[in-house]
Amino acid sequence: MLLRTFGWSFGITAAGLALAGLLWGWQGLAVVAILSVLEISLSFDNAVINAGILRKMSPFWQKMFLTIGILIAVFGMRLVFPVVIVAITAKLNPIEAVNVAINDHDRYESLVTSAHPAIAAFGGMFLLMIFLDFVLEDRDIQWLRWLEKPLAKLGKLETLSVVVAMVVLMIAATTFATSVPVHGGHGTIDKGATVLLAGIGGLVTYLIVGGISSFFENRLEDMEGDEEGEEGETAGSAAKKSGASVVGLVGKAAFFMFLYLEVIDASFSFDGVIGAFAITNDIFEMALGLGIGAMYIRSLTVYLVRKGTLDDYVYLEHGAHYAIGALAVILLITIKYEINEVITGLVGIVLIAASFWSSLIRNRRQEAMGENSENKAEVTSGV
C-alpha cells in the first residue's frame, strides 16, 4: 500500500530533483529539496484535515483529488496564483505580470510580499472558521475536555463562530494593519480596509462552499436513511426510482466537498508561498519545490484514509484542528509582524504529535480495560 499510494510522489520527486539539477545545478537542486521539506512541514496538518473529509468521498473523487487536485495545487496555487496576485496588486496586464515573474525576480518578490496582508486575512479567516466550527461542536470524543466541553456548550448559540471570527477580523484590521507609502513618496495608504475586505471574502467563501457541501451531504444522509427504513417490494421499487437522484446527489455532494478541499489547500499554501521567498525568488524553483511537497501531502491524505488512521488514533483530527487555529492566528499576526516559517511548522507538528501520543495512551488504556473485563468474566464463569 505504501508504494501504491506514494509511488507517484516518489517518481515526481526523482524527476523534479533531476530537472532542478539539470536546469540550475547543485544549488538549484538543494533549493528545490529545501522547499519540498518546507511545504511538507508546514502542511502536515492539512493532510489530516483533508483525510477527515476525503474518507467521506467515493474512490473516484479520491482519484480526482490526486489528479486534478494536484494540478490545481501545483500549477494553480504555486505558479499561477502568485502571478495573478501580482497582476491585481500592481495593476498589470497578465503578460506584463508573467514577464515580471520571469525576468524581474526582485520586483516580483516585492509585489507578492506587499500583497501579503490581503492574502493572510483571506486565508486566516477561512482557516479560523474551520477551527471554530470544530471546537464549538458537541462531540462524543473530546481531547482537551477542560476546554472542549465548555466550548461545546457555547457552540449551541447559532452563528457564534461567525461572530467570533468577525470580532477577530476587526481586531486584526485595526491592530495589525499597517500604512504603506504611496508610489512616489506622496502620503500613505492604510491597509486596514484591504485586510477587512479580504477577511470578509475568506469568511464568505467558507460559508458558501462549506454550506453547500454540508447541504448536499445532509440531503444524501437523509435519503439513505429513508431508503433503509423501507421494507419489502416497496423499498425495492423506491430504491430503483430514487437511484438516479441518489447518484446525482452523491456527485453534487462530492463535487462541492472537492471544492471545499481545494479552498482549504489554497489557504494552507499561502504561508508556504510567502515563506518560500526567504529561500528563493525564482518562480519556477518555487513552483517545483512546493509542488513536490504538495504531492506528498496529497499522497499522505489518501494513505491516512485507506489505513483508517483517523479511526485508530481518534485525537489526530483534534490536534490538526488546533494546528489550523494556531496557523490562522499566525497568518493574521503576520499582517504586520514577521514570523519565521520554522515556528509555524513546529507549532503544527507539536500539536499533531501531542494528539497522536494521547491517542496511543487512550488505545492502551482501552486495551487494558478490555483484558481486565475478560479476566473477570473467566473468573466468574470458573466459579
N, C-alpha and C positions, 0 to 999 in steps of 0.2 A: 504493500500500500504506500509506503514511503516513497519509493521510486516512481510509482504511478502518479502520485499526487504532486511530487516536486520535480518530476522529470523535466518538464518544460522550463522550470526555473533554473535548474542546473544547466540545461542546454543554452538558455539565453544568457546566463552568467558567463559561460565559457566563450560564447560568440561575442558578447558585449565587451569583455575584457580584451579579447584578441583584437577586436576592431579598435578599441581605445589605444592599445599598444601600437597598432599599425598606423593610426592617424596622428597620435600625439606623443608617441614614445613612452618610455617608462614613467615619466612624470604624469602624463595623461592617464595611464593605466592606474597609477596609485590614486589619483584624484577620483576616478570613477569608482574604484573599490571603496574608498572612504565615504563617498556619497551614498553608496549602496548600504553600507553599515549604518550610516546616519539615518537613512529612511526607515530601515527595519527597527532600529532602536526607538525612533520617535513614534512609530505606528503599530507597535505590537498590540497595544490595547485596542486599536482599530480592528485587528483581526478577531479578537474575542467578541467585540460588539457585532461585527459582521456575521460571525458564526451563529450568534443568537438569532439573527434574522434569517440567514440563509438556510438554516435547518428546517424552516417552515416552507421552503420552496421546493419545487419538483427538481429532479435531476437535470431536466432540460434547462431550467433557469440557473441552476448551479453552473452548468457549462457556459451559459451566456455570461455569467459573472466572470468566468475565467477567460473568455474570448473577447466578446465585445467590451466587457467591462475593463479589461486590461488595456485595450486600445484607447478607451476614454481616459483611463488613469495616466497612461504614459504620454500619449500624443496630445490628449486634450488638456489635462491639468498640468503636466510637467513641461510641455513645449508650447502649445497654443495659448493657454490661459495667460501666462506672463506677458506674451506679446499683445494680447487683447487689452490687458490692463495698461500697458504702455501706450497703446493707441488711444485709449479713452482718456487717461490722465494727461497725456501730453498733447491731446487733440491732433494726432497724426493720422493720416490715412493708413490702411493696412500695409501697403507696400513700403511706406516710409518706416513704419514700426518694425517690419521684418528686417529692413536694411539696418536700422539702429541695433537691433538684437544681434545681427551677424557681424557687423563691421565696427560698431562703436560700443564695445563692451562696458566701458566706464559709464557712459551716459545711460545705457540700458540698465545697469545696476542701480544708478541713481534714481531713475524713473520708477522702477519697480519698488525700491525702498520707500520712495515718497508716497506710494500708494498703499503702504502697509497699514496705516490707521484704518482705512476703509475695509481692507481685506480682513484685518484682525477683528474688527467689530462685527462683520458679517459672520465669519466662522466662529467667533467666540459666542455669539448669541445662539447660533444653531446648536452648537455643542452644549451650551448651558441648558437649553431646553430639553435635550436628551437626558442630561443628568437629573434635572429637576423632576421630570415626569417619572423617572425611575425611582428616586428616593422618596417621592411623595405618594407612591402607590403602595397599598397594603399587600404584603407578600407573605406567603406561608413560610418561606425560608428567609431568615434575616441574618446578616453577617454581624454588623455592629448594632446589636439590639438596643443599646442605650441611646443610640442616635436614630436608628431607622424606625423604631416603634413610635416615638412622639411625632416624627415627621409624617408617618403614615396617617396618624390621626389628623394632623393639619391638612393633609392631602385630600381629606373629604370635602374641603372647601373648593368648589369648582373654580377653574381658571386661576388658582393660586400660583401655579408655575408661571403663567403669563405675567401676572402682577409682579412677582419677584424678579423675573427677567427684565421687565421694563424699569423697575427701580434700579437694578444693577446697571442697565444701559444708561440711565440718566446720570448716575454717579460717574460712570466711565466717560461720558460725553463732557461733563463739566469739570472733572478732576484730571483725567489723563490726556484729554485732547490738547494739542499744542498749537501755537501760532507759528506759521512758517512765512518767510519773506517772499514777497511777490517778485516775479522775474523782473529784473531791472533795479531792484532795491527800493521801490516806492511803496512803503507800507507793508502790512502783513495780512495773511488770510487765517481766520480762525477755523481749525479743523473740527470744532465741536459739532457743527451742523452736519458735516460729512460723516462723522462717526455715528451720530444719531440716525441719520438716514440709512446708512449701511447696516446698522444693527437692527433697525426695524425690518429691513429687507431680509436679513437672516431669520428673524422671528417669523415673518410672514411665510417665507419659504418652508420653514419647518412645519408650520400649521397646515399649509396647503398639501404638501407632499405626504407628510405623516398622517394627516387627517384622511386623505383619500385612500391611502393604503390600508389604514385601520378600518375604514368603512367597508371596503370590499372584503377584507379578511373576516370581519364580523358577519357580513352577509353570507359568506361561504360557510362559516361555522353554524349559523342558524339553519341554512338549507340542509347541511349534512345531518344536523340534529333532527330535523323534521323527517328526513328520509329514514333514519334509524328507528324512529318511532312508528313508522308504518308497518303493517303486518300483512302477510299473505299476498294474494294476487294484486290487491290494491297497491301494496307497497311496490311490487314489481312494475306495474304499469306506471305508477307515479315516477319511479326512478327512470323509466325509459323516456317519459315525457320531459322530465326535467334534466335529462342527461346532457343535452346540448348546452343548456344555460349554465349548468354547473361547470362544464368545461370552460365556457366563456368566462365565467366568473373567476375561476382559478387563474385564467390567463390575465385578466384585468388586475386581480389582486397581486399576482406575481410581478406584473409589469410595473405597478406603482411601488411595490417593495423594492424592485430593482432600481428604480429612480431614486428612492429613498437611500439605498445603499450607496449610489453614486454621489449623492449630495453629501453624505457622511464622509465618504472618501475625500471629496473635494475639501471639506472643512479641515480634515486631518492633514491634507497636503500643504495647506497654506504655510504653516510654520517650517515645513521641510524646504519649500521653495525659497522662502526668505532666508532661512539659515544656510542654505547652500552657497549663498553669496560670500559667506565667510571663508569658503574654500576655493571657489572659482566663480568668475562671471561670464564664462563661456557657455552659451545657451545649450550647445549640443552636448558638452561634457555633463552639464547639469541634467539634461533630459535622460541621457543614457544611464548615469549613476542612479538617479532617483527612480527611473523606470525599472531597473533591475531590482531595487529594493521593493518597489510596489508589487512586482511579480511574486516575490516571496511572501508578502503579506497576503495576497490572494490565495496562494497555494496553502499557506498556513490556515487560512479561514476554512477552506474545503477540508483540510486534514482534521481540524477540530470537529467539523460537522460529522464526517464519516466515522471517526473514532468515538463519537459521543462523549467527548471530553467534558463538555459543559454539564452533562448529566452526572458524570462521575465526580467532578470537582465543582460543587454547586456554588461556591463563593467566587469563582473566577469572574462570573458576569458582574458581580457586585464590585470587585476590585477594578474591573475595566471601566465601569461607570464612574467610580470615584476618580479614576485617572482622567476620564473625559471632563469631569467637573474641574479638576486641577488644571487641565490644559485650557479650558475655557477661560478660567481666571487669568492664567498666564498670558493668553492671547490678548485679553483686554488690558493687562498691565503693560504689555509691550507696545501699546499705542503710544506711550510716552517714554517708557524706560526699556532699556535693552536687557534681555535675559539670555544667558548662554544656553545654547541648544543642549548641552550636556545635562544641565539642570532639568530641562523639560523632559528629556528622555529618561533620566534617572527616576524622576517622580513617578512616571507611569510604570516603569519596571518594578520599583519598590512596592507600589500598591498592588500590582498583579501578583508579585512574588508572595506578599503577605497573605493575599486571599487564597492563593494556591496552598500555602502552608496550613492555613486554617482549615481548608477543605480536607487535607490529609489527616489532620488531627481529628476532625469530625468523622471521617470514614473509619479510622482506627477505633474511635470510641464506640461507634455503632457496631463494628465487628466484635468488639469485646463484650458489649451488651448482648449481642446475639448468641455468642458462645456461652455466656453465663445462663441465659434463658434455656439453652439446650441442656446444659448440665443439670439445672434444676429439674427439668422435665424428666431426665433419665433417672435421677434420684427418686422422684415421686413415683414413677412407674415401677421402679425396683421395690419400693416399699409396698 
